[in-house]
Amino acid sequence: MKTDGFGQFTGTSDYVTSEPLRNAVNVAIALGRPLLIRGEPGTGKTKLAHSIARDLGKRLIIWNVKSTTKAQEGLYLYDTVQRLNDSRFGDRDTSDIKQYIKLGKLGQAFASAEQVALLIDEIDKADIEFPNDLLNELDEMRFHITETNEDVTAIHRPITVITSNAEKELPDAFLRRCIFHYIEFPDAELMEEIVRVHYPDLKNSLLGEALKAFYSLRRIDDFRKKPSTSELIDWIQALVASGVPDDKVSSEIPFLGALLKKETDYDYFVNSRMTRLGDGLVRRRW
C-alpha cells in the first residue's frame, strides 16, 4: 500500500488557508493519517477537502454522515433484497454473491486504482460508537467482506479529511489515530482575503463598513449563534444588489436577517437598542 509521499498542499485560488492549516494537511498526508478538522460553522471545514482534491488533482469521494449512519455502510452493503428478487423473478445466476456486494464510500476509496481524497463530513452527527467502529479500518486500511470471505485492502491510502462540529466528544482511541487541527475564526485581515475571493471588485469602503458591522455583531457574547463567514458572504451580496449607501452599512446594519439566524439573537439585538460599532457604543432607534 502506498502513502504517496508529502502532498505539498498549498491551497487554491478560491479557498484561503493559513500556514498552520496547510502544515496540518501536509503532515497528515505524509504520515498517512486522517486529518480531523474542527471549528465553528462557516469556517470552511467541508470546503477544505474540495480544495485539497483540486490542488493535488485527486478525485474526491464524499461520505455525508447522518444521525442514522452506521460504519458498515461506508465499507460495503450486501443487497439481499435484489438477490431475492432475482432468484424469484429473474434469470440471473444468483449463486455469484459478488454481484450483490456494493462498496460504500470508504470501500470505494480503498479500491481505487489511484489515490483519492476522502471526506467524512460531520462525523459527530452519528452514534458515539461510529468512530470506534472505524478504528481498525482507518488504521489498517483494510476490511473483510464476510459474505465472500474476501479482504479489501487499500492500494493507496486515501487523503482523508474528517470534519466535526464538536456536537459530541470523540473517543480518545479515535483521536490518537488522527492529525488534529482547529480552524480559528478568521481575523479581519484574513476575512478580507476571503471576501475578495468571492467579490474581487468590491469597493474598499463597502468592504470596510461591512467588516466593521460584522465583527461588532460577533463581539456580542449573548448571541446563541454568531454570524459566520458564509453569512457574511451572503449579506455582502445583498448589500451590493440593493445599492445600500456605504455609510449606512455599519450604522444601520440593513438586512439583519442575513446575518442573525436565531430569533432570540435577532430580538436581543433589536430590543436592546444598542449596537456595538467599532470600539464604542452608539445608541440607535429601531
C-alpha positions as CSV (number, residue, x, y, z in Angstrom):
1,M,0.0,0.0,0.0
2,K,1.3,3.4,-1.0
3,T,1.2,6.6,1.0
4,D,2.2,8.8,-2.0
5,G,4.6,10.9,-0.1
6,F,4.3,14.5,1.1
7,G,1.4,16.2,-0.7
8,Q,2.6,19.8,-0.7
9,F,-0.9,21.2,-0.4
10,T,-0.6,25.0,-1.0
11,G,-4.3,25.9,-1.2
12,T,-6.4,27.1,-4.1
13,S,-7.4,30.4,-5.5
14,D,-11.0,30.0,-4.2
15,Y,-10.0,28.8,-0.7
16,V,-7.9,31.0,1.6
17,T,-5.8,28.9,4.1
18,S,-3.5,29.8,6.9
19,E,0.0,28.4,7.2
20,P,-0.8,26.2,10.2
21,L,-3.7,24.7,8.3
22,R,-1.6,24.0,5.2
23,N,1.1,22.4,7.5
24,A,-1.6,20.2,9.2
25,V,-2.8,19.0,5.8
26,N,0.7,18.1,4.6
27,V,1.7,16.4,7.8
28,A,-1.5,14.2,7.6
29,I,-0.7,13.3,4.0
30,A,2.9,12.5,4.8
31,L,2.0,10.3,7.8
32,G,-0.9,8.7,6.1
33,R,-3.2,9.7,8.9
34,P,-6.8,11.1,8.8
35,L,-7.0,14.9,9.3
36,L,-9.6,15.8,11.9
37,I,-10.9,19.3,11.4
38,R,-12.9,21.2,14.0
39,G,-14.1,24.8,14.0
40,E,-17.3,26.7,14.4
41,P,-19.8,26.5,11.5
42,G,-18.9,28.6,8.5
43,T,-15.1,28.3,8.8
44,G,-14.7,26.2,5.7
45,K,-14.2,22.7,7.2
46,T,-16.1,20.9,4.4
47,K,-14.7,23.1,1.6
48,L,-11.1,22.2,2.7
49,A,-11.5,18.7,1.3
50,H,-12.6,20.1,-2.0
51,S,-9.6,22.5,-2.1
52,I,-7.2,19.6,-1.3
53,A,-8.7,17.5,-4.1
54,R,-8.4,20.3,-6.6
55,D,-4.9,21.4,-5.6
56,L,-3.5,17.9,-5.7
57,G,-5.5,16.7,-8.7
58,K,-7.3,13.9,-6.7
59,R,-10.8,12.6,-7.2
60,L,-13.0,13.5,-4.1
61,I,-15.3,10.9,-2.5
62,I,-17.7,12.4,0.0
63,W,-19.3,10.4,2.8
64,N,-22.0,12.6,4.4
65,V,-22.6,11.3,7.9
66,K,-26.1,11.5,9.4
67,S,-27.6,10.6,12.7
68,T,-28.7,7.2,11.4
69,T,-25.4,6.4,9.6
70,K,-23.6,3.2,10.5
71,A,-20.0,2.5,9.9
72,Q,-20.8,-0.7,7.9
73,E,-22.4,1.5,5.3
74,G,-19.1,3.1,4.5
75,L,-17.4,-0.3,3.9
76,Y,-19.9,-2.3,1.9
77,L,-23.6,-3.4,1.6
78,Y,-24.9,-6.8,0.7
79,D,-28.1,-6.3,-1.4
80,T,-30.1,-9.2,-0.1
81,V,-33.4,-7.8,-1.5
82,Q,-32.0,-7.6,-5.0
83,R,-30.7,-11.2,-4.8
84,L,-34.1,-12.4,-3.5
85,N,-35.9,-10.7,-6.3
86,D,-33.5,-12.1,-8.9
87,S,-33.9,-15.6,-7.6
88,R,-37.7,-15.3,-7.7
89,F,-38.4,-13.3,-10.9
90,G,-35.1,-13.0,-12.8
91,D,-32.9,-15.2,-14.9
92,R,-29.6,-14.2,-13.4
93,D,-27.3,-16.6,-11.7
94,T,-27.7,-15.7,-8.0
95,S,-25.0,-18.0,-6.8
96,D,-22.4,-15.3,-7.5
97,I,-22.7,-13.3,-4.4
98,K,-20.1,-10.8,-5.5
99,Q,-22.6,-9.1,-7.9
100,Y,-24.7,-8.1,-4.9
101,I,-21.9,-6.6,-2.9
102,K,-21.8,-2.8,-3.2
103,L,-18.8,-0.9,-1.8
104,G,-19.5,2.1,0.4
105,K,-17.6,5.4,0.3
106,L,-14.7,4.1,2.3
107,G,-14.6,0.9,0.3
108,Q,-14.6,2.9,-2.9
109,A,-11.6,4.9,-1.6
110,F,-9.7,1.7,-0.8
111,A,-10.5,0.0,-4.1
112,S,-9.5,3.0,-6.2
113,A,-6.6,2.3,-8.6
114,E,-5.4,5.9,-7.9
115,Q,-5.1,7.8,-4.7
116,V,-8.3,9.7,-3.9
117,A,-9.3,12.3,-1.3
118,L,-12.0,11.2,1.1
119,L,-14.2,13.5,3.1
120,I,-16.1,12.0,6.1
121,D,-18.3,15.0,6.8
122,E,-19.7,15.8,10.3
123,I,-18.6,12.5,12.0
124,D,-20.0,13.6,15.3
125,K,-23.6,13.5,13.9
126,A,-23.6,9.7,14.1
127,D,-23.9,7.5,17.2
128,I,-20.9,7.6,19.6
129,E,-19.9,4.1,18.5
130,F,-19.5,5.2,14.9
131,P,-15.9,6.4,15.2
132,N,-14.9,3.3,17.2
133,D,-16.3,1.1,14.5
134,L,-14.0,2.6,12.0
135,L,-10.8,2.4,14.1
136,N,-9.3,-0.7,12.6
137,E,-10.3,0.1,9.0
138,L,-8.8,3.6,9.1
139,D,-5.7,2.3,10.9
140,E,-5.0,-0.9,8.9
141,M,-6.6,0.3,5.6
142,R,-8.4,-3.0,5.1
143,F,-11.7,-4.7,5.9
144,H,-13.3,-8.1,5.4
145,I,-16.3,-9.0,3.4
146,T,-18.0,-11.8,5.3
147,E,-20.3,-12.9,2.5
148,T,-17.5,-13.6,0.0
149,N,-14.7,-14.3,2.6
150,E,-12.5,-11.6,0.9
151,D,-10.4,-8.8,2.2
152,V,-10.5,-5.3,0.6
153,T,-7.1,-3.6,1.1
154,A,-6.3,-0.1,0.1
155,I,-4.0,0.2,-2.8
156,H,-3.3,3.8,-1.8
157,R,-4.0,5.4,1.5
158,P,-6.7,8.0,0.7
159,I,-6.1,11.6,1.8
160,T,-8.8,11.5,4.5
161,V,-10.4,14.7,5.9
162,I,-12.8,14.2,8.8
163,T,-14.9,17.2,10.0
164,S,-16.6,17.7,13.3
165,N,-18.7,20.4,14.8
166,A,-17.9,19.2,18.3
167,E,-21.5,18.1,18.9
168,K,-20.2,15.0,20.6
169,E,-16.9,14.1,22.2
170,L,-14.9,11.7,20.0
171,P,-13.3,8.6,21.6
172,D,-9.6,9.0,22.7
173,A,-8.6,5.9,20.7
174,F,-10.0,7.5,17.6
175,L,-8.3,10.9,18.2
176,R,-4.9,9.2,18.7
177,R,-5.1,8.0,15.1
178,C,-5.8,11.4,13.6
179,I,-3.9,14.6,13.0
180,F,-5.9,17.4,14.6
181,H,-6.4,21.0,13.5
182,Y,-8.8,23.6,14.8
183,I,-9.7,26.3,12.3
184,E,-9.7,29.5,14.2
185,F,-12.3,32.0,13.1
186,P,-10.6,34.4,10.6
187,D,-9.5,37.8,11.9
188,A,-10.4,40.9,9.9
189,E,-7.3,40.8,7.7
190,L,-7.8,37.2,6.7
191,M,-11.6,37.7,6.3
192,E,-10.9,40.5,3.8
193,E,-8.9,38.0,1.7
194,I,-11.7,35.5,1.9
195,V,-14.3,38.1,0.8
196,R,-12.1,39.2,-2.1
197,V,-12.1,35.7,-3.4
198,H,-15.9,36.0,-3.8
199,Y,-16.1,39.7,-4.7
200,P,-12.8,40.8,-6.2
201,D,-14.3,44.1,-7.4
202,L,-15.9,45.1,-4.2
203,K,-15.4,48.7,-3.2
204,N,-12.9,49.1,-0.3
205,S,-15.3,51.5,1.5
206,L,-18.2,49.0,1.4
207,L,-16.0,46.1,2.5
208,G,-14.6,48.1,5.4
209,E,-18.0,49.1,6.6
210,A,-19.3,45.5,6.2
211,L,-16.5,44.0,8.2
212,K,-16.9,46.6,10.9
213,A,-20.5,45.8,11.3
214,F,-19.9,42.0,11.1
215,Y,-17.2,41.9,13.8
216,S,-19.3,44.2,16.0
217,L,-22.0,41.6,16.0
218,R,-19.6,38.8,16.7
219,R,-18.4,40.6,19.8
220,I,-21.8,40.3,21.4
221,D,-21.3,37.3,23.7
222,D,-25.0,36.8,24.4
223,F,-25.7,35.6,20.9
224,R,-26.6,31.9,20.6
225,K,-25.2,31.7,17.1
226,K,-22.8,34.4,16.0
227,P,-22.8,35.2,12.2
228,S,-20.3,33.1,10.2
229,T,-18.3,33.6,7.1
230,S,-20.9,32.1,4.8
231,E,-23.5,34.5,6.3
232,L,-21.1,37.5,5.7
233,I,-20.7,36.5,2.1
234,D,-24.5,36.3,1.6
235,W,-25.0,39.6,3.4
236,I,-22.5,41.4,1.2
237,Q,-24.2,40.1,-1.9
238,A,-27.5,41.6,-0.6
239,L,-25.8,44.9,0.1
240,V,-24.3,45.0,-3.4
241,A,-27.6,44.1,-5.1
242,S,-29.6,46.6,-3.1
243,G,-27.2,49.5,-3.5
244,V,-27.2,50.5,0.2
245,P,-25.0,53.5,0.7
246,D,-21.7,52.6,2.3
247,D,-22.2,54.9,5.3
248,K,-25.4,53.1,6.3
249,V,-23.9,49.6,6.3
250,S,-22.3,49.7,9.8
251,S,-24.6,52.4,11.2
252,E,-27.9,50.7,10.4
253,I,-26.9,47.1,9.5
254,P,-29.6,46.5,6.9
255,F,-30.9,43.0,6.1
256,L,-30.0,41.9,9.6
257,G,-31.8,38.6,8.9
258,A,-29.0,37.6,6.6
259,L,-26.6,37.7,9.5
260,L,-28.6,36.6,12.5
261,K,-30.4,33.3,12.1
262,K,-31.7,32.8,15.7
263,E,-34.9,34.6,16.7
264,T,-33.5,35.2,20.2
265,D,-30.4,36.8,18.8
266,Y,-32.4,39.0,16.4
267,D,-34.8,40.1,19.2
268,Y,-31.9,40.7,21.6
269,F,-30.1,42.9,19.2
270,V,-33.1,44.9,18.1
271,N,-34.7,45.3,21.6
272,S,-31.5,46.3,23.3
273,R,-31.5,49.4,21.1
274,M,-27.7,49.3,21.3
275,T,-25.2,48.2,18.7
276,R,-21.5,47.7,19.2
277,L,-20.0,49.8,16.5
278,G,-16.2,49.8,16.2
279,D,-14.7,50.3,19.6
280,G,-17.6,52.3,21.1
281,L,-21.3,52.0,21.8
282,V,-23.8,54.0,19.8
283,R,-27.5,54.2,20.7
284,R,-29.9,53.9,17.9
285,R,-33.7,53.9,17.4
286,W,-35.1,50.8,15.7
